[in-house]
Amino acid sequence: SSGINAEYGGFQTFQHYFKQINLRSSIMFGKYTKAVYGAAAVAGVGGLVLIARAGAAEPAPLPFPKINSVHSLVAKHVTKDKWDKLSHVKTKTSGFTLSQAIACAAQFDNQHVGIYAGDLDSYTDFAAVFDPIIQEYHGISADAKHTSDMDVSKIKGTIDPNAPVHSTRIRVGRSFNGFGLSPGITKQQRLDLEKLLKSALESMEGDLKGNYYPLLGMKEKPERDPLN
């Protein structure tokens, strides 16, 4: 048709052009259909009909951030190549981004590590950054496995008997699946988490039973009682 060979001549010409603008289309000639990359347009050349439709082109990477903590692990492991691949990624749990994760290293010049996870997804979605940083910081290999051992008999004390301990404080922090961590948790997730914890605490019985007092709206007397 009009001297255009749909398979070898005109088709390759159209294919080359439309690949340049990185959108998807279909080329149809009679019953023959072949996918190429094209623009949102319809064009006819003789018996050759080009039906093009816009496709899902990947957005351009965000500008590479200036990392002020130049000696941090973030400055070492957040490369331009990794940034270009991950800059638009948002975690499912809290919509956390790599830009938020490395904000402290970008803003301040005194960070040694310089990265914080916003939720559990951060460790998988941004694994190309987190994995090498964690491995270097802790001095572990890529195939290292965590081992949990709760046998207290293996704990060897180093307390000087001439300087006995009169009191101790043990802080235990736990994370909740489905909620963001401190850097990424949303206001709604904080409210939902408080509701979940309140329900759990109020279900306790016996010597564990007590009252739950929210920090916001607590009366002065209940606020002072635990301190006395």
Solvent accessible surface area in square Angstrom, and as a share of the most:
residue,aa,sasa,rsa
1,S,64,0.41
2,S,92,0.60
3,G,84,0.81
4,I,43,0.22
5,N,78,0.40
6,A,17,0.13
7,E,65,0.29
8,Y,153,0.58
9,G,33,0.31
10,G,11,0.11
11,F,4,0.02
12,Q,97,0.43
13,T,93,0.54
14,F,42,0.17
15,Q,45,0.20
16,H,124,0.55
17,Y,125,0.47
18,F,14,0.06
19,K,102,0.43
20,Q,117,0.52
21,I,70,0.36
22,N,82,0.42
23,L,45,0.22
24,R,99,0.36
25,S,0,0.00
26,S,18,0.11
27,I,1,0.01
28,M,73,0.32
29,F,80,0.33
30,G,69,0.66
31,K,208,0.88
32,Y,81,0.31
33,T,80,0.46
34,K,69,0.29
35,A,49,0.38
36,V,3,0.01
37,Y,92,0.35
38,G,0,0.00
39,A,24,0.18
40,A,71,0.55
41,A,54,0.42
42,V,110,0.63
43,A,43,0.34
44,G,60,0.58
45,V,49,0.28
46,G,60,0.58
47,G,38,0.37
48,L,3,0.01
49,V,64,0.37
50,L,5,0.02
51,I,67,0.34
52,A,9,0.07
53,R,124,0.45
54,A,67,0.52
55,G,31,0.30
56,A,108,0.84
57,A,51,0.39
58,E,154,0.69
59,P,85,0.54
60,A,79,0.61
61,P,65,0.41
62,L,75,0.37
63,P,115,0.72
64,F,82,0.34
65,P,32,0.20
66,K,159,0.67
67,I,22,0.11
68,N,53,0.27
69,S,1,0.01
70,V,98,0.57
71,H,171,0.76
72,S,3,0.02
73,L,13,0.07
74,V,0,0.00
75,A,35,0.27
76,K,121,0.51
77,H,26,0.12
78,V,2,0.01
79,T,56,0.33
80,K,110,0.47
81,D,85,0.44
82,K,47,0.20
83,W,6,0.02
84,D,47,0.24
85,K,144,0.61
86,L,23,0.12
87,S,3,0.02
88,H,83,0.37
89,V,48,0.27
90,K,143,0.60
91,T,5,0.03
92,K,196,0.83
93,T,38,0.22
94,S,21,0.13
95,G,32,0.31
96,F,5,0.02
97,T,20,0.12
98,L,0,0.00
99,S,53,0.34
100,Q,97,0.43
101,A,1,0.01
102,I,1,0.01
103,A,47,0.36
104,C,23,0.14
105,A,0,0.00
106,A,25,0.19
107,Q,125,0.56
108,F,99,0.41
109,D,114,0.59
110,N,118,0.60
111,Q,49,0.22
112,H,119,0.53
113,V,37,0.21
114,G,4,0.04
115,I,17,0.09
116,Y,123,0.47
117,A,9,0.07
118,G,0,0.00
119,D,0,0.00
120,L,116,0.58
121,D,32,0.17
122,S,0,0.00
123,Y,86,0.33
124,T,102,0.59
125,D,52,0.27
126,F,0,0.00
127,A,30,0.24
128,A,52,0.41
129,V,0,0.00
130,F,7,0.03
131,D,62,0.32
132,P,34,0.21
133,I,3,0.02
134,I,58,0.30
135,Q,45,0.20
136,E,80,0.36
137,Y,119,0.45
138,H,116,0.52
139,G,67,0.64
140,I,80,0.40
141,S,67,0.43
142,A,89,0.69
143,D,110,0.57
144,A,48,0.37
145,K,177,0.75
146,H,171,0.77
147,T,113,0.66
148,S,84,0.54
149,D,83,0.43
150,M,169,0.75
151,D,65,0.34
152,V,116,0.66
153,S,80,0.51
154,K,125,0.53
155,I,130,0.66
156,K,161,0.68
157,G,68,0.65
158,T,134,0.78
159,I,115,0.58
160,D,75,0.39
161,P,116,0.73
162,N,136,0.70
163,A,63,0.49
164,P,82,0.52
165,V,80,0.46
166,H,174,0.78
167,S,94,0.61
168,T,108,0.63
169,R,227,0.83
170,I,149,0.75
171,R,208,0.76
172,V,111,0.64
173,G,52,0.50
174,R,196,0.72
175,S,81,0.53
176,F,76,0.32
177,N,134,0.69
178,G,53,0.51
179,F,37,0.15
180,G,7,0.07
181,L,49,0.24
182,S,94,0.60
183,P,67,0.42
184,G,12,0.11
185,I,26,0.13
186,T,56,0.32
187,K,160,0.68
188,Q,108,0.48
189,Q,26,0.11
190,R,131,0.48
191,L,91,0.45
192,D,60,0.31
193,L,34,0.17
194,E,65,0.29
195,K,153,0.65
196,L,89,0.44
197,L,64,0.32
198,K,79,0.33
199,S,70,0.45
200,A,51,0.39
201,L,78,0.39
202,E,83,0.37
203,S,76,0.49
204,M,76,0.34
205,E,124,0.55
206,G,62,0.59
207,D,141,0.73
208,L,123,0.61
209,K,124,0.52
210,G,48,0.46
211,N,121,0.62
212,Y,54,0.20
213,Y,97,0.37
214,P,50,0.31
215,L,171,0.85
216,L,167,0.83
217,G,68,0.65
218,M,47,0.21
219,K,152,0.65
220,E,128,0.57
221,K,143,0.61
222,P,27,0.17
223,E,94,0.42
224,R,132,0.48
225,D,70,0.36
226,P,103,0.65
227,L,144,0.72
228,N,142,0.73
